[in-house]
Amino acid sequence: MKLERNKRIKKLAIWTWTWVATMAIATFGPEFIWDHHPFLTPFAIIVNFANGILMILANRDLFNHFDELEKKIHLESLGITLGLAVIFGMSYSLLDTTNLISQDAQISILVMFIGLTYLTSILINSRRYQ
Amino acid sequence: MKNKIRDLRTARNMTQEDLAEIIGVSRQTINAIEKGKFDPSLPTAFKMSKLFKLPIEQMFLFEE
């Protein structure tokens, strides 16, 4: 069971890091590597998107390997994260449209918020069942 | 839900890890079940019932 799990975690880690790497390439490549080449930029975005899909499939594979308690912990955490992301995202967007914040709303802020919320929820929920 | 899983396990000199391996769940899940913090699914309860050779209602005490 542990061996199977480690294999899946390793697979997810590989796809996650390659997704981050292809995201960096697609972001900085047009300016620093291929000088806004008309073919390479959309190609890099497509590769990054495809990589993201494979990362999601690897995550689903790991999730399906979880036992019933782990699934419960992750599902509760996902529910909290989804709810908070919608509320935070909308409030953040309102702050931008009403000019209550000086800079434009950044999607990266929302992505970081989602990541931190999910991590915190997992830690809290895991402790609840210890 | 209260249960007798810890007593049944220790009576057979099994560790939580041993029981988890046989049932096919994590050690944390066994610990949560024994402490009454998590109610197992029906398939897990049946696996325990088969292992300990006891009906489910004798292992788990339902309280409303």
N, CA and C atoms of all chains as a GROMACS GRO file, in nm:
protein
  582
    1MET      N    1   0.084  -0.121   0.000
    1MET     CA    2   0.000   0.000   0.000
    1MET      C    3   0.088   0.127   0.000
    2LYS      N    4   0.192   0.125   0.088
    2LYS     CA    5   0.280   0.241   0.098
    2LYS      C    6   0.362   0.259  -0.029
    3LEU      N    7   0.406   0.145  -0.086
    3LEU     CA    8   0.485   0.152  -0.209
    3LEU      C    9   0.404   0.212  -0.322
    4GLU      N   10   0.279   0.164  -0.332
    4GLU     CA   11   0.188   0.214  -0.436
    4GLU      C   12   0.164   0.364  -0.419
    5ARG      N   13   0.146   0.404  -0.292
    5ARG     CA   14   0.120   0.546  -0.263
    5ARG      C   15   0.241   0.631  -0.300
    6ASN      N   16   0.360   0.584  -0.259
    6ASN     CA   17   0.483   0.660  -0.289
    6ASN      C   18   0.501   0.677  -0.440
    7LYS      N   19   0.465   0.571  -0.513
    7LYS     CA   20   0.476   0.577  -0.659
    7LYS      C   21   0.385   0.687  -0.715
    8ARG      N   22   0.263   0.694  -0.659
    8ARG     CA   23   0.167   0.795  -0.706
    8ARG      C   24   0.209   0.937  -0.664
    9ILE      N   25   0.262   0.949  -0.542
    9ILE     CA   26   0.308   1.081  -0.495
    9ILE      C   27   0.424   1.129  -0.584
   10LYS      N   28   0.513   1.037  -0.616
   10LYS     CA   29   0.629   1.070  -0.701
   10LYS      C   30   0.581   1.116  -0.839
   11LYS      N   31   0.481   1.044  -0.892
   11LYS     CA   32   0.426   1.078  -1.024
   11LYS      C   33   0.363   1.218  -1.021
   12LEU      N   34   0.287   1.246  -0.914
   12LEU     CA   35   0.224   1.378  -0.901
   12LEU      C   36   0.330   1.487  -0.886
   13ALA      N   37   0.434   1.458  -0.808
   13ALA     CA   38   0.542   1.557  -0.789
   13ALA      C   39   0.610   1.589  -0.923
   14ILE      N   40   0.635   1.486  -1.001
   14ILE     CA   41   0.700   1.507  -1.132
   14ILE      C   42   0.614   1.595  -1.222
   15TRP      N   43   0.483   1.561  -1.230
   15TRP     CA   44   0.394   1.640  -1.317
   15TRP      C   45   0.375   1.782  -1.264
   16THR      N   46   0.376   1.799  -1.133
   16THR     CA   47   0.362   1.933  -1.075
   16THR      C   48   0.483   2.019  -1.108
   17TRP      N   49   0.602   1.962  -1.090
   17TRP     CA   50   0.723   2.040  -1.117
   17TRP      C   51   0.739   2.069  -1.267
   18THR      N   52   0.701   1.974  -1.352
   18THR     CA   53   0.711   2.002  -1.495
   18THR      C   54   0.607   2.107  -1.536
   19TRP      N   55   0.492   2.106  -1.468
   19TRP     CA   56   0.390   2.209  -1.495
   19TRP      C   57   0.444   2.348  -1.457
   20VAL      N   58   0.507   2.355  -1.340
   20VAL     CA   59   0.566   2.483  -1.295
   20VAL      C   60   0.675   2.527  -1.394
   21ALA      N   61   0.756   2.430  -1.437
   21ALA     CA   62   0.866   2.462  -1.530
   21ALA      C   63   0.811   2.511  -1.664
   22THR      N   64   0.709   2.440  -1.717
   22THR     CA   65   0.653   2.482  -1.847
   22THR      C   66   0.579   2.615  -1.834
   23MET      N   67   0.523   2.641  -1.716
   23MET     CA   68   0.459   2.771  -1.691
   23MET      C   69   0.563   2.883  -1.694
   24ALA      N   70   0.678   2.857  -1.633
   24ALA     CA   71   0.786   2.956  -1.633
   24ALA      C   72   0.837   2.979  -1.775
   25ILE      N   73   0.851   2.870  -1.850
   25ILE     CA   74   0.900   2.883  -1.989
   25ILE      C   75   0.799   2.962  -2.073
   26ALA      N   76   0.668   2.928  -2.058
   26ALA     CA   77   0.566   2.999  -2.136
   26ALA      C   78   0.555   3.146  -2.096
   27THR      N   79   0.588   3.177  -1.970
   27THR     CA   80   0.578   3.315  -1.921
   27THR      C   81   0.697   3.400  -1.967
   28PHE      N   82   0.818   3.344  -1.947
   28PHE     CA   83   0.938   3.424  -1.975
   28PHE      C   84   1.000   3.397  -2.112
   29GLY      N   85   0.962   3.282  -2.172
   29GLY     CA   86   1.019   3.245  -2.302
   29GLY      C   87   1.001   3.349  -2.410
   30PRO      N   88   0.879   3.402  -2.431
   30PRO     CA   89   0.858   3.498  -2.540
   30PRO      C   90   0.953   3.617  -2.534
   31GLU      N   91   0.983   3.662  -2.414
   31GLU     CA   92   1.068   3.780  -2.402
   31GLU      C   93   1.217   3.748  -2.397
   32PHE      N   94   1.251   3.640  -2.327
   32PHE     CA   95   1.394   3.615  -2.301
   32PHE      C   96   1.455   3.502  -2.385
   33ILE      N   97   1.373   3.414  -2.444
   33ILE     CA   98   1.432   3.301  -2.516
   33ILE      C   99   1.406   3.309  -2.668
   34TRP      N  100   1.279   3.321  -2.709
   34TRP     CA  101   1.252   3.312  -2.853
   34TRP      C  102   1.197   3.442  -2.915
   35ASP      N  103   1.207   3.549  -2.847
   35ASP     CA  104   1.174   3.682  -2.899
   35ASP      C  105   1.037   3.689  -2.970
   36HIS      N  106   0.934   3.648  -2.898
   36HIS     CA  107   0.794   3.654  -2.944
   36HIS      C  108   0.770   3.585  -3.079
   37HIS      N  109   0.831   3.468  -3.094
   37HIS     CA  110   0.813   3.389  -3.217
   37HIS      C  111   0.664   3.352  -3.229
   38PRO      N  112   0.600   3.371  -3.345
   38PRO     CA  113   0.454   3.348  -3.356
   38PRO      C  114   0.410   3.204  -3.335
   39PHE      N  115   0.500   3.109  -3.356
   39PHE     CA  116   0.463   2.967  -3.336
   39PHE      C  117   0.499   2.918  -3.195
   40LEU      N  118   0.616   2.959  -3.146
   40LEU     CA  119   0.666   2.904  -3.019
   40LEU      C  120   0.583   2.946  -2.896
   41THR      N  121   0.530   3.068  -2.898
   41THR     CA  122   0.453   3.114  -2.782
   41THR      C  123   0.324   3.032  -2.762
   42PRO      N  124   0.238   3.019  -2.867
   42PRO     CA  125   0.119   2.934  -2.845
   42PRO      C  126   0.155   2.788  -2.817
   43PHE      N  127   0.265   2.741  -2.878
   43PHE     CA  128   0.309   2.602  -2.855
   43PHE      C  129   0.344   2.582  -2.706
   44ALA      N  130   0.417   2.680  -2.650
   44ALA     CA  131   0.455   2.670  -2.508
   44ALA      C  132   0.332   2.671  -2.417
   45ILE      N  133   0.231   2.750  -2.456
   45ILE     CA  134   0.108   2.757  -2.375
   45ILE      C  135   0.032   2.625  -2.384
   46ILE      N  136   0.028   2.568  -2.505
   46ILE     CA  137  -0.042   2.438  -2.524
   46ILE      C  138   0.030   2.328  -2.443
   47VAL      N  139   0.162   2.327  -2.448
   47VAL     CA  140   0.240   2.227  -2.372
   47VAL      C  141   0.212   2.242  -2.223
   48ASN      N  142   0.208   2.366  -2.175
   48ASN     CA  143   0.181   2.392  -2.033
   48ASN      C  144   0.041   2.346  -1.995
   49PHE      N  145  -0.056   2.373  -2.084
   49PHE     CA  146  -0.195   2.333  -2.058
   49PHE      C  147  -0.206   2.181  -2.051
   50ALA      N  148  -0.145   2.113  -2.150
   50ALA     CA  149  -0.148   1.966  -2.153
   50ALA      C  150  -0.081   1.908  -2.029
   51ASN      N  151   0.027   1.970  -1.988
   51ASN     CA  152   0.097   1.927  -1.868
   51ASN      C  153   0.008   1.942  -1.744
   52GLY      N  154  -0.069   2.050  -1.741
   52GLY     CA  155  -0.162   2.074  -1.630
   52GLY      C  156  -0.268   1.966  -1.622
   53ILE      N  157  -0.318   1.924  -1.741
   53ILE     CA  158  -0.419   1.817  -1.744
   53ILE      C  159  -0.360   1.688  -1.687
   54LEU      N  160  -0.236   1.657  -1.725
   54LEU     CA  161  -0.170   1.535  -1.676
   54LEU      C  162  -0.146   1.543  -1.525
   55MET      N  163  -0.119   1.664  -1.478
   55MET     CA  164  -0.101   1.684  -1.333
   55MET      C  165  -0.233   1.656  -1.260
   56ILE      N  166  -0.344   1.702  -1.317
   56ILE     CA  167  -0.475   1.678  -1.255
   56ILE      C  168  -0.505   1.528  -1.252
   57LEU      N  169  -0.473   1.458  -1.362
   57LEU     CA  170  -0.498   1.313  -1.368
   57LEU      C  171  -0.413   1.239  -1.264
   58ALA      N  172  -0.289   1.285  -1.246
   58ALA     CA  173  -0.201   1.223  -1.145
   58ALA      C  174  -0.257   1.248  -1.005
   59ASN      N  175  -0.314   1.367  -0.985
   59ASN     CA  176  -0.373   1.401  -0.855
   59ASN      C  177  -0.497   1.314  -0.830
   60ARG      N  178  -0.578   1.294  -0.935
   60ARG     CA  179  -0.697   1.209  -0.922
   60ARG      C  180  -0.657   1.064  -0.889
   61ASP      N  181  -0.549   1.020  -0.955
   61ASP     CA  182  -0.497   0.885  -0.932
   61ASP      C  183  -0.457   0.867  -0.785
   62LEU      N  184  -0.391   0.969  -0.730
   62LEU     CA  185  -0.350   0.964  -0.589
   62LEU      C  186  -0.473   0.968  -0.499
   63PHE      N  187  -0.567   1.056  -0.531
   63PHE     CA  188  -0.689   1.070  -0.451
   63PHE      C  189  -0.767   0.937  -0.446
   64ASN      N  190  -0.776   0.869  -0.560
   64ASN     CA  191  -0.848   0.741  -0.564
   64ASN      C  192  -0.778   0.632  -0.485
   65HIS      N  193  -0.650   0.653  -0.455
   65HIS     CA  194  -0.575   0.555  -0.376
   65HIS      C  195  -0.589   0.581  -0.226
   66PHE      N  196  -0.641   0.698  -0.189
   66PHE     CA  197  -0.659   0.731  -0.048
   66PHE      C  198  -0.762   0.637   0.015
   67ASP      N  199  -0.749   0.615   0.146
   67ASP     CA  200  -0.853   0.536   0.213
   67ASP      C  201  -0.968   0.630   0.253
   68GLU      N  202  -1.072   0.573   0.315
   68GLU     CA  203  -1.195   0.650   0.340
   68GLU      C  204  -1.175   0.774   0.428
   69LEU      N  205  -1.089   0.764   0.530
   69LEU     CA  206  -1.067   0.880   0.617
   69LEU      C  207  -0.990   0.990   0.543
   70GLU      N  208  -0.888   0.948   0.469
   70GLU     CA  209  -0.809   1.045   0.393
   70GLU      C  210  -0.896   1.116   0.290
   71LYS      N  211  -0.984   1.040   0.224
   71LYS     CA  212  -1.075   1.100   0.126
   71LYS      C  213  -1.166   1.203   0.194
   72LYS      N  214  -1.215   1.168   0.312
   72LYS     CA  215  -1.303   1.259   0.387
   72LYS      C  216  -1.228   1.388   0.422
   73ILE      N  217  -1.105   1.374   0.471
   73ILE     CA  218  -1.023   1.490   0.508
   73ILE      C  219  -1.001   1.580   0.386
   74HIS      N  220  -0.964   1.518   0.274
   74HIS     CA  221  -0.936   1.597   0.154
   74HIS      C  222  -1.063   1.660   0.096
   75LEU      N  223  -1.174   1.586   0.099
   75LEU     CA  224  -1.300   1.642   0.045
   75LEU      C  225  -1.348   1.761   0.128
   76GLU      N  226  -1.338   1.748   0.261
   76GLU     CA  227  -1.377   1.860   0.348
   76GLU      C  228  -1.288   1.981   0.320
   77SER      N  229  -1.159   1.955   0.305
   77SER     CA  230  -1.064   2.063   0.279
   77SER      C  231  -1.091   2.128   0.144
   78LEU      N  232  -1.124   2.045   0.045
   78LEU     CA  233  -1.155   2.099  -0.088
   78LEU      C  234  -1.280   2.186  -0.084
   79GLY      N  235  -1.380   2.142  -0.006
   79GLY     CA  236  -1.504   2.218   0.007
   79GLY      C  237  -1.479   2.356   0.070
   80ILE      N  238  -1.401   2.355   0.177
   80ILE     CA  239  -1.368   2.482   0.245
   80ILE      C  240  -1.288   2.572   0.150
   81THR      N  241  -1.192   2.512   0.082
   81THR     CA  242  -1.106   2.590  -0.009
   81THR      C  243  -1.188   2.650  -0.122
   82LEU      N  244  -1.277   2.570  -0.180
   82LEU     CA  245  -1.360   2.620  -0.291
   82LEU      C  246  -1.447   2.738  -0.245
   83GLY      N  247  -1.512   2.720  -0.131
   83GLY     CA  248  -1.598   2.827  -0.077
   83GLY      C  249  -1.520   2.954  -0.049
   84LEU      N  250  -1.407   2.940   0.020
   84LEU     CA  251  -1.328   3.058   0.054
   84LEU      C  252  -1.268   3.123  -0.070
   85ALA      N  253  -1.231   3.040  -0.169
   85ALA     CA  254  -1.172   3.096  -0.292
   85ALA      C  255  -1.274   3.182  -0.366
   86VAL      N  256  -1.400   3.136  -0.372
   86VAL     CA  257  -1.505   3.214  -0.439
   86VAL      C  258  -1.528   3.346  -0.364
   87ILE      N  259  -1.542   3.336  -0.231
   87ILE     CA  260  -1.570   3.457  -0.151
   87ILE      C  261  -1.452   3.554  -0.157
   88PHE      N  262  -1.331   3.500  -0.134
   88PHE     CA  263  -1.212   3.586  -0.137
   88PHE      C  264  -1.192   3.645  -0.277
   89GLY      N  265  -1.209   3.560  -0.379
   89GLY     CA  266  -1.189   3.605  -0.518
   89GLY      C  267  -1.284   3.718  -0.555
   90MET      N  268  -1.411   3.705  -0.516
   90MET     CA  269  -1.509   3.808  -0.548
   90MET      C  270  -1.482   3.938  -0.472
   91SER      N  271  -1.448   3.925  -0.343
   91SER     CA  272  -1.417   4.044  -0.263
   91SER      C  273  -1.294   4.114  -0.317
   92TYR      N  274  -1.194   4.036  -0.353
   92TYR     CA  275  -1.068   4.089  -0.408
   92TYR      C  276  -1.096   4.163  -0.540
   93SER      N  277  -1.182   4.102  -0.622
   93SER     CA  278  -1.219   4.164  -0.750
   93SER      C  279  -1.294   4.295  -0.727
   94LEU      N  280  -1.383   4.295  -0.626
   94LEU     CA  281  -1.458   4.417  -0.592
   94LEU      C  282  -1.365   4.529  -0.546
   95LEU      N  283  -1.264   4.491  -0.467
   95LEU     CA  284  -1.166   4.590  -0.421
   95LEU      C  285  -1.096   4.656  -0.539
   96ASP      N  286  -1.074   4.574  -0.643
   96ASP     CA  287  -1.008   4.627  -0.764
   96ASP      C  288  -1.103   4.717  -0.843
   97THR      N  289  -1.226   4.669  -0.869
   97THR     CA  290  -1.320   4.746  -0.952
   97THR      C  291  -1.367   4.876  -0.885
   98THR      N  292  -1.368   4.876  -0.751
   98THR     CA  293  -1.410   4.998  -0.680
   98THR      C  294  -1.289   5.088  -0.647
   99ASN      N  295  -1.172   5.047  -0.698
   99ASN     CA  296  -1.047   5.122  -0.678
   99ASN      C  297  -1.009   5.142  -0.531
  100LEU      N  298  -1.044   5.044  -0.450
  100LEU     CA  299  -1.004   5.051  -0.308
  100LEU      C  300  -0.861   5.000  -0.288
  101ILE      N  301  -0.809   4.929  -0.391
  101ILE     CA  302  -0.667   4.892  -0.388
  101ILE      C  303  -0.599   4.960  -0.506
  102SER      N  304  -0.475   4.999  -0.486
  102SER     CA  305  -0.406   5.078  -0.589
  102SER      C  306  -0.370   4.996  -0.713
  103GLN      N  307  -0.331   4.869  -0.692
  103GLN     CA  308  -0.289   4.788  -0.808
  103GLN      C  309  -0.404   4.702  -0.861
  104ASP      N  310  -0.385   4.646  -0.984
  104ASP     CA  311  -0.486   4.556  -1.042
  104ASP      C  312  -0.487   4.423  -0.967
  105ALA      N  313  -0.605   4.360  -0.964
  105ALA     CA  314  -0.614   4.228  -0.902
  105ALA      C  315  -0.532   4.128  -0.983
  106GLN      N  316  -0.455   4.046  -0.913
  106GLN     CA  317  -0.368   3.948  -0.980
  106GLN      C  318  -0.421   3.807  -0.955
  107ILE      N  319  -0.426   3.726  -1.063
  107ILE     CA  320  -0.472   3.588  -1.047
  107ILE      C  321  -0.377   3.509  -0.958
  108SER      N  322  -0.248   3.548  -0.959
  108SER     CA  323  -0.148   3.475  -0.878
  108SER      C  324  -0.180   3.486  -0.728
  109ILE      N  325  -0.240   3.598  -0.688
  109ILE     CA  326  -0.277   3.615  -0.546
  109ILE      C  327  -0.384   3.511  -0.509
  110LEU      N  328  -0.480   3.494  -0.601
  110LEU     CA  329  -0.588   3.397  -0.577
  110LEU      C  330  -0.531   3.254  -0.573
  111VAL      N  331  -0.438   3.224  -0.664
  111VAL     CA  332  -0.377   3.090  -0.669
  111VAL      C  333  -0.302   3.063  -0.538
  112MET      N  334  -0.229   3.161  -0.489
  112MET     CA  335  -0.156   3.145  -0.362
  112MET      C  336  -0.254   3.128  -0.246
  113PHE      N  337  -0.362   3.206  -0.250
  113PHE     CA  338  -0.464   3.196  -0.145
  113PHE      C  339  -0.524   3.055  -0.142
  114ILE      N  340  -0.555   3.001  -0.262
  114ILE     CA  341  -0.612   2.866  -0.271
  114ILE      C  342  -0.515   2.763  -0.214
  115GLY      N  343  -0.390   2.774  -0.253
  115GLY     CA  344  -0.288   2.679  -0.207
  115GLY      C  345  -0.273   2.682  -0.055
  116LEU      N  346  -0.263   2.801   0.001
  116LEU     CA  347  -0.245   2.814   0.146
  116LEU      C  348  -0.368   2.768   0.223
  117THR      N  349  -0.488   2.801   0.168
  117THR     CA  350  -0.612   2.760   0.234
  117THR      C  351  -0.625   2.608   0.236
  118TYR      N  352  -0.592   2.545   0.123
  118TYR     CA  353  -0.602   2.399   0.112
  118TYR      C  354  -0.505   2.333   0.210
  119LEU      N  355  -0.382   2.384   0.214
  119LEU     CA  356  -0.280   2.329   0.303
  119LEU      C  357  -0.323   2.343   0.450
  120THR      N  358  -0.372   2.460   0.486
  120THR     CA  359  -0.416   2.483   0.624
  120THR      C  360  -0.534   2.393   0.659
  121SER      N  361  -0.630   2.380   0.566
  121SER     CA  362  -0.747   2.295   0.591
  121SER      C  363  -0.706   2.150   0.612
  122ILE      N  364  -0.611   2.103   0.530
  122ILE     CA  365  -0.564   1.964   0.542
  122ILE      C  366  -0.501   1.943   0.681
  123LEU      N  367  -0.418   2.038   0.722
  123LEU     CA  368  -0.351   2.026   0.853
  123LEU      C  369  -0.451   2.026   0.967
  124ILE      N  370  -0.548   2.118   0.961
  124ILE     CA  371  -0.649   2.126   1.068
  124ILE      C  372  -0.735   2.000   1.070
  125ASN      N  373  -0.783   1.958   0.952
  125ASN     CA  374  -0.869   1.839   0.946
  125ASN      C  375  -0.795   1.713   0.988
  126SER      N  376  -0.667   1.702   0.952
  126SER     CA  377  -0.589   1.584   0.991
  126SER      C  378  -0.575   1.577   1.142
  127ARG      N  379  -0.555   1.691   1.205
  127ARG     CA  380  -0.542   1.695   1.352
  127ARG      C  381  -0.673   1.657   1.420
  128ARG      N  382  -0.784   1.695   1.357
  128ARG     CA  383  -0.916   1.664   1.415
  128ARG      C  384  -0.937   1.514   1.434
  129TYR      N  385  -0.880   1.435   1.343
  129TYR     CA  386  -0.903   1.290   1.348
  129TYR      C  387  -0.785   1.214   1.411
  130GLN      N  388  -0.692   1.286   1.474
  130GLN     CA  389  -0.577   1.216   1.535
  130GLN      C  390  -0.615   1.156   1.669
  131MET      N  391  -1.925   0.698   1.717
  131MET     CA  392  -1.977   0.566   1.752
  131MET      C  393  -1.874   0.489   1.836
  132LYS      N  394  -1.916   0.436   1.949
  132LYS     CA  395  -1.824   0.358   2.031
  132LYS      C  396  -1.802   0.221   1.967
  133ASN      N  397  -1.685   0.164   1.992
  133ASN     CA  398  -1.658   0.032   1.935
  133ASN      C  399  -1.558  -0.045   2.022
  134LYS      N  400  -1.543  -0.175   1.987
  134LYS     CA  401  -1.452  -0.261   2.066
  134LYS      C  402  -1.328  -0.298   1.985
  135ILE      N  403  -1.299  -0.220   1.884
  135ILE     CA  404  -1.190  -0.257   1.792
  135ILE      C  405  -1.055  -0.267   1.865
  136ARG      N  406  -1.027  -0.169   1.953
  136ARG     CA  407  -0.898  -0.172   2.024
  136ARG      C  408  -0.884  -0.300   2.108
  137ASP      N  409  -0.991  -0.335   2.181
  137ASP     CA  410  -0.987  -0.456   2.265
  137ASP      C  411  -0.968  -0.581   2.180
  138LEU      N  412  -1.042  -0.586   2.069
  138LEU     CA  413  -1.034  -0.704   1.981
  138LEU      C  414  -0.894  -0.715   1.918
  139ARG      N  415  -0.840  -0.601   1.883
  139ARG     CA  416  -0.706  -0.600   1.822
  139ARG      C  417  -0.598  -0.642   1.922
  140THR      N  418  -0.601  -0.580   2.039
  140THR     CA  419  -0.497  -0.611   2.139
  140THR      C  420  -0.509  -0.755   2.189
  141ALA      N  421  -0.632  -0.807   2.193
  141ALA     CA  422  -0.652  -0.946   2.235
  141ALA      C  423  -0.583  -1.043   2.139
  142ARG      N  424  -0.564  -0.998   2.016
  142ARG     CA  425  -0.496  -1.082   1.914
  142ARG      C  426  -0.350  -1.041   1.895
  143ASN      N  427  -0.301  -0.959   1.987
  143ASN     CA  428  -0.161  -0.909   1.980
  143ASN      C  429  -0.128  -0.843   1.847
  144MET      N  430  -0.221  -0.768   1.797
  144MET     CA  431  -0.198  -0.700   1.670
  144MET      C  432  -0.170  -0.552   1.697
  145THR      N  433  -0.086  -0.494   1.615
  145THR     CA  434  -0.063  -0.349   1.624
  145THR      C  435  -0.164  -0.281   1.530
  146GLN      N  436  -0.175  -0.150   1.546
  146GLN     CA  437  -0.264  -0.075   1.455
  146GLN      C  438  -0.215  -0.091   1.310
  147GLU      N  439  -0.084  -0.094   1.296
  147GLU     CA  440  -0.023  -0.109   1.164
  147GLU      C  441  -0.063  -0.243   1.101
  148ASP      N  442  -0.059  -0.350   1.183
  148ASP     CA  443  -0.096  -0.485   1.134
  148ASP      C  444  -0.242  -0.486   1.086
  149LEU      N  445  -0.330  -0.430   1.171
  149LEU     CA  446  -0.472  -0.429   1.138
  149LEU      C  447  -0.497  -0.345   1.012
  150ALA      N  448  -0.429  -0.231   1.005
  150ALA     CA  449  -0.445  -0.143   0.889
  150ALA      C  450  -0.405  -0.215   0.760
  151GLU      N  451  -0.297  -0.290   0.768
  151GLU     CA  452  -0.245  -0.363   0.652
  151GLU      C  453  -0.347  -0.468   0.605
  152ILE      N  454  -0.404  -0.540   0.702
  152ILE     CA  455  -0.501  -0.646   0.668
  152ILE      C  456  -0.629  -0.586   0.609
  153ILE      N  457  -0.678  -0.480   0.672
  153ILE     CA  458  -0.805  -0.419   0.630
  153ILE      C  459  -0.787  -0.337   0.501
  154GLY      N  460  -0.666  -0.287   0.480
  154GLY     CA  461  -0.641  -0.207   0.360
  154GLY      C  462  -0.669  -0.059   0.378
  155VAL      N  463  -0.643  -0.009   0.500
  155VAL     CA  464  -0.655   0.134   0.527
  155VAL      C  465  -0.525   0.181   0.594
  156SER      N  466  -0.517   0.311   0.622
  156SER     CA  467  -0.395   0.361   0.687
  156SER      C  468  -0.402   0.341   0.839
  157ARG      N  469  -0.286   0.346   0.905
  157ARG     CA  470  -0.282   0.330   1.051
  157ARG      C  471  -0.361   0.443   1.119
  158GLN      N  472  -0.354   0.563   1.060
  158GLN     CA  473  -0.427   0.678   1.115
  158GLN      C  474  -0.577   0.652   1.116
  159THR      N  475  -0.624   0.583   1.014
  159THR     CA  476  -0.768   0.552   1.006
  159THR      C  477  -0.808   0.456   1.117
  160ILE      N  478  -0.725   0.355   1.140
  160ILE     CA  479  -0.752   0.259   1.249
  160ILE      C  480  -0.755   0.334   1.382
  161ASN      N  481  -0.657   0.423   1.401
  161ASN     CA  482  -0.650   0.501   1.525
  161ASN      C  483  -0.776   0.587   1.543
  162ALA      N  484  -0.820   0.652   1.435
  162ALA     CA  485  -0.939   0.737   1.443
  162ALA      C  486  -1.064   0.654   1.472
  163ILE      N  487  -1.072   0.533   1.415
  163ILE     CA  488  -1.188   0.445   1.439
  163ILE      C  489  -1.188   0.401   1.586
  164GLU      N  490  -1.071   0.358   1.634
  164GLU     CA  491  -1.062   0.311   1.774
  164GLU      C  492  -1.100   0.420   1.874
  165LYS      N  493  -1.062   0.543   1.841
  165LYS     CA  494  -1.093   0.655   1.931
  165LYS      C  495  -1.237   0.704   1.915
  166GLY      N  496  -1.309   0.648   1.819
  166GLY     CA  497  -1.447   0.688   1.796
  166GLY      C  498  -1.461   0.821   1.725
  167LYS      N  499  -1.352   0.867   1.664
  167LYS     CA  500  -1.356   0.996   1.594
  167LYS      C  501  -1.403   0.981   1.450
  168PHE      N  502  -1.399   0.858   1.401
  168PHE     CA  503  -1.438   0.833   1.261
  168PHE      C  504  -1.512   0.700   1.252
  169ASP      N  505  -1.627   0.703   1.186
  169ASP     CA  506  -1.704   0.580   1.166
  169ASP      C  507  -1.663   0.516   1.033
  170PRO      N  508  -1.626   0.388   1.037
  170PRO     CA  509  -1.579   0.325   0.912
  170PRO      C  510  -1.692   0.303   0.813
  171SER      N  511  -1.654   0.284   0.688
  171SER     CA  512  -1.755   0.253   0.586
  171SER      C  513  -1.805   0.110   0.606
  172LEU      N  514  -1.913   0.075   0.539
  172LEU     CA  515  -1.970  -0.060   0.551
  172LEU      C  516  -1.869  -0.167   0.506
  173PRO      N  517  -1.801  -0.150   0.390
  173PRO     CA  518  -1.703  -0.252   0.351
  173PRO      C  519  -1.593  -0.274   0.456
  174THR      N  520  -1.546  -0.164   0.518
  174THR     CA  521  -1.441  -0.176   0.621
  174THR      C  522  -1.496  -0.248   0.744
  175ALA      N  523  -1.618  -0.213   0.782
  175ALA     CA  524  -1.681  -0.279   0.897
  175ALA      C  525  -1.698  -0.429   0.871
  176PHE      N  526  -1.735  -0.464   0.749
  176PHE     CA  527  -1.751  -0.606   0.714
  176PHE      C  528  -1.616  -0.680   0.716
  177LYS      N  529  -1.513  -0.611   0.670
  177LYS     CA  530  -1.378  -0.673   0.672
  177LYS      C  531  -1.336  -0.701   0.817
  178MET      N  532  -1.366  -0.606   0.906
  178MET     CA  533  -1.332  -0.624   1.047
  178MET      C  534  -1.415  -0.737   1.107
  179SER      N  535  -1.541  -0.740   1.068
  179SER     CA  536  -1.631  -0.843   1.117
  179SER      C  537  -1.581  -0.982   1.078
  180LYS      N  538  -1.533  -0.992   0.956
  180LYS     CA  539  -1.481  -1.120   0.904
  180LYS      C  540  -1.352  -1.157   0.978
  181LEU      N  541  -1.267  -1.057   0.999
  181LEU     CA  542  -1.138  -1.080   1.064
  181LEU      C  543  -1.156  -1.123   1.210
  182PHE      N  544  -1.241  -1.051   1.282
  182PHE     CA  545  -1.259  -1.080   1.425
  182PHE      C  546  -1.368  -1.185   1.451
  183LYS      N  547  -1.430  -1.232   1.343
  183LYS     CA  548  -1.534  -1.335   1.352
  183LYS      C  549  -1.646  -1.295   1.450
  184LEU      N  550  -1.690  -1.171   1.434
  184LEU     CA  551  -1.798  -1.118   1.518
  184LEU      C  552  -1.896  -1.039   1.432
  185PRO      N  553  -2.026  -1.042   1.465
  185PRO     CA  554  -2.119  -0.957   1.388
  185PRO      C  555  -2.090  -0.809   1.411
  186ILE      N  556  -2.121  -0.727   1.312
  186ILE     CA  557  -2.090  -0.584   1.319
  186ILE      C  558  -2.151  -0.519   1.444
  187GLU      N  559  -2.275  -0.556   1.477
  187GLU     CA  560  -2.342  -0.492   1.590
  187GLU      C  561  -2.278  -0.526   1.725
  188GLN      N  562  -2.193  -0.629   1.726
  188GLN     CA  563  -2.121  -0.659   1.852
  188GLN      C  564  -1.989  -0.582   1.861
  189MET      N  565  -1.945  -0.532   1.747
  189MET     CA  566  -1.818  -0.454   1.747
  189MET      C  567  -1.844  -0.305   1.760
  190PHE      N  568  -1.954  -0.260   1.697
  190PHE     CA  569  -1.988  -0.117   1.698
  190PHE      C  570  -2.118  -0.095   1.774
  191LEU      N  571  -2.114   0.002   1.865
  191LEU     CA  572  -2.233   0.030   1.947
  191LEU      C  573  -2.299   0.158   1.898
  192PHE      N  574  -2.414   0.140   1.835
  192PHE     CA  575  -2.484   0.256   1.778
  192PHE      C  576  -2.558   0.334   1.886
  193GLU      N  577  -2.531   0.464   1.888
  193GLU     CA  578  -2.600   0.552   1.985
  193GLU      C  579  -2.668   0.664   1.910
  194GLU      N  580  -2.794   0.691   1.940
  194GLU     CA  581  -2.866   0.801   1.872
  194GLU      C  582  -2.846   0.930   1.946
   0.00000   0.00000   0.00000
